[in-house]
Amino acid sequence: MDKNGRRITEEKAYAKMARICSQKECAPCDIARKLGRMELPRPVIDKIIDRLKKEKYMDEKRFIRSYIHDKLHFNKWGRRKIILSLKQKQLPQDLIEEVLSEFSGASFGESLQPILEKKWKTVKGKSDYEKRGKLIRYVLSRGFSMDEVMACMKKMRIGEIFDETE
């Protein structure tokens, strides 16, 4: 239904979604949600999404590539958080893995050190041990793995985490 409470036609719904998809990359589940709010039946929604894909307004691979790039460079997310977020958008796992392999491991890790350095300055705690725990929890929530975090912290010697004996 449109704003005036009238039923929206399939063609008008398609035109609206094509306009949205031409402005930004969209996942099929996002478009399906928008069409569902227009109270269109599921077969019509599927038909519109198929048509958008066929006419190249929507491409899952292109969306995933764009999404990963944006989350890496602007949000400074780690691999795990990006994968989880893409799974929530109901995208195929094999396609996610395929596109992720295009990005180097270095591009995922290069944002970790600046995040650690910046956050270390602002973390409050009674001891270095408590501050390190808070810092680790923070970067884990950003989607980085424990191995990446520990390797980076050891390299940076944050709070003199490690003894010389290690």
Buried (B, 14 or more C-beta within 10 A) or exposed (E): EEEEEEEBEBEEBBEBBBEBBEEEBBBBEBBBEBBEEBEBEEEBBBBBBEBBBEEEBBBBBEBBBBBBBEBBEEEBBBBBBBBEBBEEBEBEEEBBEEBBEEBEEEBBBEBBBEBBEEBBEEBEEEEBEEBBEBBBEBBBEBBBBEEBBEEBBEEBEBBEBEEEEE
